[in-house]
Structures are given as C-alpha cells and as structure tokens.
Amino acid sequence: MNKFLDLHGKSIDEATAKVLNTFFEFDQNSYETELHIMVGKGSGALKECVESLLEEKESDYQYTYDDIHSTFIVRKIN
C-alpha cells in the first residue's frame, strides 16, 4: 500500500511540517510500504528541502527521485 503527499504550492515551513508528520504516520503504519512525495518543478526549493529531510533519515529510508513526475519515492529499510 502506498501513501501520497502532494506539496505543490506549500511554503518551505509548511512542507517541512507536513513531511515530518507524514514520516511519523508512515513509520507507524506497517501496511504502507512506499511513500510518494510530490514536490513539483518550480524553483527546486521544495525538492532540496525534502531531500535534506530524507538525508537526515537515511538510516530509516531509502529513496529515489522520479524527475519526470517530480516525486520522491521513499521505502522503509526495516
């Protein structure tokens, strides 16, 4: 089961809060195996923000970035 988070139009502060809350929910739900975080093309600020947050959680998640859909695909390691 996949979880989706769309950050289009969010400020960096809003996006950070949403991503951190979503990480918590994602960790708590054993049925969700992938998290898709859509950041859009824009200036690239949301992409950098999300990537930075993912790098902080590198022991918990592995991720790839789909450039065509401007989406991070995140999988739990454990």
C-alpha positions in Angstrom: 0.0 0.0 0.0 1.3 3.4 -0.9 0.9 6.8 0.8 0.9 10.0 -1.2 1.9 13.6 -0.1 1.5 16.5 -2.5 3.5 19.6 -1.6 2.6 21.7 -4.6 2.1 25.3 -3.6 3.4 24.8 0.0 5.9 27.1 1.6 9.2 25.5 3.0 7.9 25.8 6.5 4.5 24.1 5.6 6.3 21.4 3.6 8.7 20.7 6.4 5.9 20.3 8.9 3.8 18.1 6.5 6.8 15.9 5.7 7.8 15.3 9.3 4.2 14.5 10.2 3.9 12.2 7.3 7.2 10.4 8.2 5.7 9.8 11.7 2.5 8.4 10.2 4.4 6.3 7.7 6.6 4.8 10.4 3.5 3.9 12.5 1.6 2.1 9.7 3.2 -1.3 8.8 0.8 -1.7 5.8 2.3 1.3 4.0 5.4 0.2 2.1 6.0 3.3 -0.1 5.6 7.0 0.4 5.4 9.2 -2.7 6.2 12.9 -2.0 5.3 15.2 -5.0 7.3 18.4 -5.0 6.7 19.8 -8.5 9.2 21.5 -10.7 9.1 25.2 -9.5 12.3 26.7 -8.2 13.6 23.5 -6.8 13.4 24.7 -3.2 10.8 22.1 -2.1 12.9 19.3 -3.8 16.0 20.5 -1.8 14.0 20.7 1.4 12.6 17.2 1.1 15.9 15.7 0.1 17.6 17.3 3.1 14.9 15.8 5.4 15.3 12.4 3.7 19.1 12.5 4.2 18.6 13.1 7.9 16.5 9.8 8.0 18.9 7.8 5.8 19.1 5.0 8.4 15.3 4.6 8.2 14.5 5.1 4.5 15.9 4.6 1.0 14.6 6.8 -1.7 14.8 7.6 -5.4 13.7 10.7 -7.3 11.4 10.5 -10.3 12.4 13.6 -12.4 9.5 13.1 -14.8 6.9 13.3 -12.1 8.9 15.5 -9.7 8.3 12.9 -7.0 10.4 11.2 -4.3 9.7 7.5 -3.9 10.5 6.5 -0.3 10.8 3.0 1.0 11.3 1.8 4.6 14.6 0.0 5.2 13.4 -2.1 8.2 
